[in-house]
Structure formats: C-alpha cells, structure tokens
Amino acid sequence: MSEQFAVDDHVRWNSEAGHVQGVITRKHTHDVDWKGYTHHASENDPQYEIKSDKTDHVALHKGRALTKVA
C-alpha cells in the first residue's frame, strides 16, 4: 500500500522531463479510463490526478510515485 494523499496536497514526481510539482485535484479509488488506457485504482491504492504548477498538464499517478512538498 502506498502513502495516502488528499485533494489540494502539493506533491512532486519524476517525469520524462525531470521533476515536476503540482497540486492533487482528484483522487480515484476505482479503475479509471485515462488517455485510452485503464488505470487500476482501489481504496487502498488510489490514483491521483495532479495539475502541474508550471503548465496546464494534468498527470495521473499512484501514491508511490509522489512525494509531498512542504
């Protein structure tokens, strides 16, 4: 089980372009279709929608890929 985060938490993750920071806008606790792919999620292992601080990009990640930013 990964760390649990909440909507409005400020987090950081590693992407192809380097480290990115953003704010969680939604927490998915059931499987979700995202950009043509089904991302698996559950109450114990949710997926988080995160809006980048610098761009309009929205990413979807599990908690194990995220680090909370103070």
CNS distance restraints for C-alpha pairs under 8 A (distance, minus, plus):
assign (resid   1 and name CA) (resid  44 and name CA) 6.16 0.50 0.50
assign (resid   1 and name CA) (resid  45 and name CA) 5.91 0.50 0.50
assign (resid   2 and name CA) (resid  44 and name CA) 7.75 0.50 0.50
assign (resid   2 and name CA) (resid  45 and name CA) 6.27 0.50 0.50
assign (resid   2 and name CA) (resid  62 and name CA) 7.66 0.50 0.50
assign (resid   2 and name CA) (resid  63 and name CA) 5.35 0.50 0.50
assign (resid   2 and name CA) (resid  64 and name CA) 5.08 0.50 0.50
assign (resid   3 and name CA) (resid  63 and name CA) 5.55 0.50 0.50
assign (resid   3 and name CA) (resid  64 and name CA) 6.51 0.50 0.50
assign (resid   4 and name CA) (resid  46 and name CA) 7.96 0.50 0.50
assign (resid   4 and name CA) (resid  63 and name CA) 6.37 0.50 0.50
assign (resid   5 and name CA) (resid   9 and name CA) 6.65 0.50 0.50
assign (resid   5 and name CA) (resid  63 and name CA) 7.05 0.50 0.50
assign (resid   6 and name CA) (resid  24 and name CA) 6.99 0.50 0.50
assign (resid   6 and name CA) (resid  27 and name CA) 7.16 0.50 0.50
assign (resid   7 and name CA) (resid  23 and name CA) 7.62 0.50 0.50
assign (resid   7 and name CA) (resid  24 and name CA) 4.97 0.50 0.50
assign (resid   7 and name CA) (resid  25 and name CA) 5.30 0.50 0.50
assign (resid   7 and name CA) (resid  26 and name CA) 5.72 0.50 0.50
assign (resid   7 and name CA) (resid  27 and name CA) 6.70 0.50 0.50
assign (resid   8 and name CA) (resid  23 and name CA) 5.57 0.50 0.50
assign (resid   8 and name CA) (resid  24 and name CA) 5.14 0.50 0.50
assign (resid   8 and name CA) (resid  25 and name CA) 6.16 0.50 0.50
assign (resid   9 and name CA) (resid  23 and name CA) 5.67 0.50 0.50
assign (resid   9 and name CA) (resid  24 and name CA) 5.57 0.50 0.50
assign (resid   9 and name CA) (resid  68 and name CA) 7.16 0.50 0.50
assign (resid  10 and name CA) (resid  21 and name CA) 7.20 0.50 0.50
assign (resid  10 and name CA) (resid  22 and name CA) 5.71 0.50 0.50
assign (resid  10 and name CA) (resid  23 and name CA) 4.52 0.50 0.50
assign (resid  10 and name CA) (resid  24 and name CA) 6.56 0.50 0.50
assign (resid  10 and name CA) (resid  68 and name CA) 6.06 0.50 0.50
assign (resid  10 and name CA) (resid  69 and name CA) 5.46 0.50 0.50
assign (resid  10 and name CA) (resid  70 and name CA) 7.41 0.50 0.50
assign (resid  11 and name CA) (resid  21 and name CA) 5.65 0.50 0.50
assign (resid  11 and name CA) (resid  22 and name CA) 5.64 0.50 0.50
assign (resid  11 and name CA) (resid  23 and name CA) 6.14 0.50 0.50
assign (resid  11 and name CA) (resid  24 and name CA) 7.31 0.50 0.50
assign (resid  11 and name CA) (resid  66 and name CA) 6.15 0.50 0.50
assign (resid  11 and name CA) (resid  67 and name CA) 5.40 0.50 0.50
assign (resid  11 and name CA) (resid  68 and name CA) 4.36 0.50 0.50
assign (resid  11 and name CA) (resid  69 and name CA) 5.01 0.50 0.50
assign (resid  12 and name CA) (resid  19 and name CA) 6.74 0.50 0.50
assign (resid  12 and name CA) (resid  20 and name CA) 5.56 0.50 0.50
assign (resid  12 and name CA) (resid  21 and name CA) 4.27 0.50 0.50
assign (resid  12 and name CA) (resid  22 and name CA) 6.48 0.50 0.50
assign (resid  12 and name CA) (resid  66 and name CA) 5.64 0.50 0.50
assign (resid  12 and name CA) (resid  67 and name CA) 5.18 0.50 0.50
assign (resid  12 and name CA) (resid  68 and name CA) 6.34 0.50 0.50
assign (resid  12 and name CA) (resid  69 and name CA) 6.40 0.50 0.50
assign (resid  13 and name CA) (resid  19 and name CA) 5.60 0.50 0.50
assign (resid  13 and name CA) (resid  20 and name CA) 5.47 0.50 0.50
assign (resid  13 and name CA) (resid  21 and name CA) 6.50 0.50 0.50
assign (resid  13 and name CA) (resid  65 and name CA) 6.03 0.50 0.50
assign (resid  13 and name CA) (resid  66 and name CA) 5.04 0.50 0.50
assign (resid  13 and name CA) (resid  67 and name CA) 6.50 0.50 0.50
assign (resid  14 and name CA) (resid  18 and name CA) 5.58 0.50 0.50
assign (resid  14 and name CA) (resid  19 and name CA) 4.37 0.50 0.50
assign (resid  14 and name CA) (resid  20 and name CA) 6.18 0.50 0.50
assign (resid  14 and name CA) (resid  65 and name CA) 7.53 0.50 0.50
assign (resid  15 and name CA) (resid  19 and name CA) 5.91 0.50 0.50
assign (resid  15 and name CA) (resid  20 and name CA) 6.73 0.50 0.50
assign (resid  20 and name CA) (resid  52 and name CA) 6.89 0.50 0.50
assign (resid  20 and name CA) (resid  53 and name CA) 7.92 0.50 0.50
assign (resid  21 and name CA) (resid  52 and name CA) 5.84 0.50 0.50
assign (resid  21 and name CA) (resid  53 and name CA) 5.88 0.50 0.50
assign (resid  22 and name CA) (resid  50 and name CA) 5.87 0.50 0.50
assign (resid  22 and name CA) (resid  51 and name CA) 5.22 0.50 0.50
assign (resid  22 and name CA) (resid  52 and name CA) 4.14 0.50 0.50
assign (resid  22 and name CA) (resid  53 and name CA) 4.67 0.50 0.50
assign (resid  22 and name CA) (resid  54 and name CA) 7.98 0.50 0.50
assign (resid  23 and name CA) (resid  50 and name CA) 5.31 0.50 0.50
assign (resid  23 and name CA) (resid  51 and name CA) 5.47 0.50 0.50
assign (resid  23 and name CA) (resid  52 and name CA) 6.73 0.50 0.50
assign (resid  23 and name CA) (resid  53 and name CA) 7.14 0.50 0.50
assign (resid  24 and name CA) (resid  48 and name CA) 6.42 0.50 0.50
assign (resid  24 and name CA) (resid  49 and name CA) 5.68 0.50 0.50
assign (resid  24 and name CA) (resid  50 and name CA) 4.27 0.50 0.50
assign (resid  24 and name CA) (resid  51 and name CA) 6.48 0.50 0.50
assign (resid  25 and name CA) (resid  48 and name CA) 7.58 0.50 0.50
assign (resid  25 and name CA) (resid  49 and name CA) 5.62 0.50 0.50
assign (resid  25 and name CA) (resid  50 and name CA) 5.62 0.50 0.50
assign (resid  25 and name CA) (resid  51 and name CA) 6.71 0.50 0.50
assign (resid  26 and name CA) (resid  48 and name CA) 5.88 0.50 0.50
assign (resid  26 and name CA) (resid  49 and name CA) 5.08 0.50 0.50
assign (resid  26 and name CA) (resid  50 and name CA) 7.30 0.50 0.50
assign (resid  27 and name CA) (resid  46 and name CA) 6.60 0.50 0.50
assign (resid  27 and name CA) (resid  47 and name CA) 6.03 0.50 0.50
assign (resid  27 and name CA) (resid  48 and name CA) 4.68 0.50 0.50
assign (resid  27 and name CA) (resid  49 and name CA) 6.37 0.50 0.50
assign (resid  28 and name CA) (resid  32 and name CA) 7.23 0.50 0.50
assign (resid  28 and name CA) (resid  41 and name CA) 6.45 0.50 0.50
assign (resid  28 and name CA) (resid  42 and name CA) 7.52 0.50 0.50
assign (resid  28 and name CA) (resid  46 and name CA) 5.48 0.50 0.50
assign (resid  28 and name CA) (resid  47 and name CA) 5.08 0.50 0.50
assign (resid  28 and name CA) (resid  48 and name CA) 6.08 0.50 0.50
assign (resid  28 and name CA) (resid  49 and name CA) 7.79 0.50 0.50
assign (resid  29 and name CA) (resid  41 and name CA) 5.17 0.50 0.50
assign (resid  29 and name CA) (resid  42 and name CA) 4.34 0.50 0.50
assign (resid  29 and name CA) (resid  43 and name CA) 4.84 0.50 0.50
assign (resid  29 and name CA) (resid  44 and name CA) 7.84 0.50 0.50
assign (resid  29 and name CA) (resid  45 and name CA) 7.32 0.50 0.50
assign (resid  29 and name CA) (resid  46 and name CA) 4.81 0.50 0.50
assign (resid  29 and name CA) (resid  47 and name CA) 6.75 0.50 0.50
assign (resid  30 and name CA) (resid  40 and name CA) 6.88 0.50 0.50
assign (resid  30 and name CA) (resid  41 and name CA) 4.83 0.50 0.50
assign (resid  30 and name CA) (resid  42 and name CA) 5.07 0.50 0.50
assign (resid  30 and name CA) (resid  43 and name CA) 7.36 0.50 0.50
assign (resid  30 and name CA) (resid  46 and name CA) 7.39 0.50 0.50
assign (resid  31 and name CA) (resid  38 and name CA) 6.54 0.50 0.50
assign (resid  31 and name CA) (resid  39 and name CA) 5.61 0.50 0.50
assign (resid  31 and name CA) (resid  40 and name CA) 4.44 0.50 0.50
assign (resid  31 and name CA) (resid  41 and name CA) 4.87 0.50 0.50
assign (resid  31 and name CA) (resid  42 and name CA) 7.15 0.50 0.50
assign (resid  32 and name CA) (resid  38 and name CA) 5.58 0.50 0.50
assign (resid  32 and name CA) (resid  39 and name CA) 5.32 0.50 0.50
assign (resid  32 and name CA) (resid  40 and name CA) 6.63 0.50 0.50
assign (resid  32 and name CA) (resid  41 and name CA) 7.34 0.50 0.50
assign (resid  33 and name CA) (resid  37 and name CA) 5.51 0.50 0.50
assign (resid  33 and name CA) (resid  38 and name CA) 4.36 0.50 0.50
assign (resid  33 and name CA) (resid  39 and name CA) 6.17 0.50 0.50
assign (resid  34 and name CA) (resid  38 and name CA) 6.16 0.50 0.50
assign (resid  34 and name CA) (resid  39 and name CA) 6.76 0.50 0.50
assign (resid  39 and name CA) (resid  47 and name CA) 7.68 0.50 0.50
assign (resid  40 and name CA) (resid  46 and name CA) 7.97 0.50 0.50
assign (resid  40 and name CA) (resid  47 and name CA) 7.56 0.50 0.50
assign (resid  41 and name CA) (resid  45 and name CA) 5.68 0.50 0.50
assign (resid  41 and name CA) (resid  46 and name CA) 4.61 0.50 0.50
assign (resid  41 and name CA) (resid  47 and name CA) 5.56 0.50 0.50
assign (resid  42 and name CA) (resid  46 and name CA) 5.07 0.50 0.50
assign (resid  42 and name CA) (resid  47 and name CA) 7.94 0.50 0.50
assign (resid  45 and name CA) (resid  62 and name CA) 7.01 0.50 0.50
assign (resid  45 and name CA) (resid  63 and name CA) 7.38 0.50 0.50
assign (resid  46 and name CA) (resid  62 and name CA) 6.09 0.50 0.50
assign (resid  46 and name CA) (resid  63 and name CA) 7.08 0.50 0.50
assign (resid  47 and name CA) (resid  60 and name CA) 6.35 0.50 0.50
assign (resid  47 and name CA) (resid  61 and name CA) 5.37 0.50 0.50
assign (resid  47 and name CA) (resid  62 and name CA) 4.52 0.50 0.50
assign (resid  47 and name CA) (resid  63 and name CA) 6.89 0.50 0.50
assign (resid  48 and name CA) (resid  59 and name CA) 7.99 0.50 0.50
assign (resid  48 and name CA) (resid  60 and name CA) 5.42 0.50 0.50
assign (resid  48 and name CA) (resid  61 and name CA) 5.33 0.50 0.50
assign (resid  48 and name CA) (resid  62 and name CA) 6.05 0.50 0.50
assign (resid  48 and name CA) (resid  63 and name CA) 7.19 0.50 0.50
assign (resid  49 and name CA) (resid  58 and name CA) 6.56 0.50 0.50
assign (resid  49 and name CA) (resid  59 and name CA) 5.66 0.50 0.50
assign (resid  49 and name CA) (resid  60 and name CA) 4.60 0.50 0.50
assign (resid  49 and name CA) (resid  61 and name CA) 6.79 0.50 0.50
assign (resid  50 and name CA) (resid  58 and name CA) 5.47 0.50 0.50
assign (resid  50 and name CA) (resid  59 and name CA) 5.24 0.50 0.50
assign (resid  50 and name CA) (resid  60 and name CA) 6.30 0.50 0.50
assign (resid  50 and name CA) (resid  61 and name CA) 7.83 0.50 0.50
assign (resid  51 and name CA) (resid  55 and name CA) 7.87 0.50 0.50
assign (resid  51 and name CA) (resid  56 and name CA) 6.65 0.50 0.50
assign (resid  51 and name CA) (resid  57 and name CA) 5.97 0.50 0.50
assign (resid  51 and name CA) (resid  58 and name CA) 4.47 0.50 0.50
assign (resid  51 and name CA) (resid  59 and name CA) 6.52 0.50 0.50
assign (resid  52 and name CA) (resid  56 and name CA) 6.28 0.50 0.50
assign (resid  52 and name CA) (resid  57 and name CA) 5.63 0.50 0.50
assign (resid  52 and name CA) (resid  58 and name CA) 6.24 0.50 0.50
assign (resid  52 and name CA) (resid  59 and name CA) 7.69 0.50 0.50
assign (resid  61 and name CA) (resid  65 and name CA) 6.40 0.50 0.50
assign (resid  61 and name CA) (resid  66 and name CA) 7.46 0.50 0.50
assign (resid  62 and name CA) (resid  66 and name CA) 7.20 0.50 0.50
assign (resid  63 and name CA) (resid  67 and name CA) 7.97 0.50 0.50
